[in-house]
Amino acid sequence: MNVILLGCPGSGKGTQAAILCKEFSLSHIATGDIFRDEMSRKTELGQKMAGHINSGKLVPDKLVLDVVQKKLDSEKGGVLLDGFPRTIEQAQALDSYFEKLAKAVDAVVFIKTSEQEVVNRLAGRRSCPKCGLVYNVSSNPPKSEGVCDKCGNQLLLRDDDKPETIRRRLMVYYDITRPLVEYYRSNHSFCEVDGSGPPQAVTDAVIAFLRKR
């Protein structure tokens, strides 16, 4: 099964993706994680992406498609795509990619969340640059303020989680990415879930939908 998880930044896609991949034995392909890895290693691709991501802009379609297709080529089973596609052009390219392999996007899940909820969540997020663990100062704080529980490294507020950047990211999302909802609603097996509730309620709704596929 190939699944797409849609939602604005901070909607909880990462949390749900980890659960769904385990439940349905899917490989998690998160473009955000791939991009940050490229940036941390200062690869040529990472340097190209950094300017776009740190200013709250979308990475150009060609760069994204090259990265995702390379990753998909290495996967043999079902996948869960998190953070991709983000534009209609990317969605059409993904459909074409699967068609050539006699496969398809089997289900699309959209986690709907209000702008204020997203700002509150992301502004409180802190990340460990060493081991990658993510905390939230309100809902999931570390045992010692500003310090990672696992490795003791100093936690950071990522540039793309600063309030001013969050609002720019949301503007880009509403202008460019939100039309994907209508694209997939009319062309694919589609489910919309309220992301403002407890994470477990979101999980239960999504699992129930995917089990019917």
Secondary structure, DSSP 8 states (H G I E B T S, - for coil): --EEEE--TTSSHHHHHHHHHHHHT-EEEEHHHHHHHHHHTT-HHHHHHHHHHTTT----HHHHHHHHHHHHHT--S-EEEES---SHHHHHHHHHHHHHTT----EEEEEE--HHHHHHHHHTEEE-TTT--EEETTTB--SBTTB-TTT--B-B--GGGSHHHHHHHHHHIIIIITHHHHHHHHHS-EEEEETTS-HHHHHHHHHHHHTT-
